[in-house]
Amino acid sequence: MSLKHFHIVFIVFAVLCDGGFFLWTHLEREQAERMGAAGLGMFSGWIAIGLIAYGLWYVFKKCKSIHVT
């Protein structure tokens, strides 16, 4: 696996983790508030959106040089 492919996989996992944390803070609001993580939920959602935008930009920028074999 090349470094470019690893970068794409890492971005996908980061989006999944941030999105999962965002969903947890919204679906289990009381538990998140008790743990002090409620304020981080919205921030995590914005980070996930930013990572999606970055991931799309990266793939389109590198699509000419990424060779799938």
C-alpha positions as CSV (number, residue, x, y, z in Angstrom):
1,M,0.0,0.0,0.0
2,S,1.4,3.3,-1.0
3,L,1.6,6.4,1.2
4,K,-1.2,8.0,-0.9
5,H,-3.5,5.1,-0.4
6,F,-2.7,5.0,3.3
7,H,-3.5,8.7,3.5
8,I,-7.0,8.1,2.0
9,V,-7.7,5.2,4.3
10,F,-6.6,7.3,7.3
11,I,-8.9,10.2,6.3
12,V,-11.8,7.8,5.9
13,F,-11.3,6.4,9.4
14,A,-10.9,9.9,10.9
15,V,-14.2,10.9,9.3
16,L,-15.9,7.8,10.7
17,C,-14.5,8.4,14.2
18,D,-15.4,12.1,14.2
19,G,-18.9,11.4,12.8
20,G,-19.4,8.6,15.3
21,F,-18.5,10.9,18.2
22,F,-20.8,13.6,16.8
23,L,-23.7,11.1,16.6
24,W,-23.0,9.8,20.1
25,T,-23.1,13.3,21.6
26,H,-26.4,14.0,19.9
27,L,-28.1,10.6,20.5
28,E,-26.9,10.2,24.1
29,R,-27.0,13.8,25.1
30,E,-27.5,13.2,28.8
31,Q,-24.6,10.8,29.1
32,A,-22.4,13.2,27.0
33,E,-23.3,16.1,29.3
34,R,-22.5,14.0,32.4
35,M,-19.1,13.2,31.0
36,G,-18.4,16.7,29.9
37,A,-18.2,15.9,26.2
38,A,-21.4,17.7,25.0
39,G,-19.5,20.8,23.9
40,L,-17.1,18.8,21.8
41,G,-19.8,17.2,19.8
42,M,-20.5,20.1,17.5
43,F,-16.8,20.7,17.1
44,S,-16.4,17.1,16.1
45,G,-19.1,17.4,13.5
46,W,-17.4,20.4,11.9
47,I,-14.1,18.6,11.9
48,A,-15.8,15.7,10.1
49,I,-17.2,18.0,7.4
50,G,-13.8,19.6,7.0
51,L,-12.1,16.2,6.7
52,I,-14.7,15.1,4.0
53,A,-13.9,18.3,2.0
54,Y,-10.2,17.7,2.4
55,G,-10.5,14.1,1.4
56,L,-12.4,14.9,-1.7
57,W,-9.9,17.6,-2.6
58,Y,-7.0,15.2,-2.0
59,V,-8.5,12.5,-4.2
60,F,-9.3,14.8,-7.1
61,K,-5.9,16.4,-6.8
62,K,-4.1,13.1,-6.8
63,C,-6.4,11.1,-9.0
64,K,-4.0,11.4,-12.0
65,S,-1.1,10.0,-10.0
66,I,-2.9,7.3,-7.9
67,H,-2.6,4.0,-9.8
68,V,-4.9,1.2,-8.7
69,T,-3.4,-2.2,-9.4
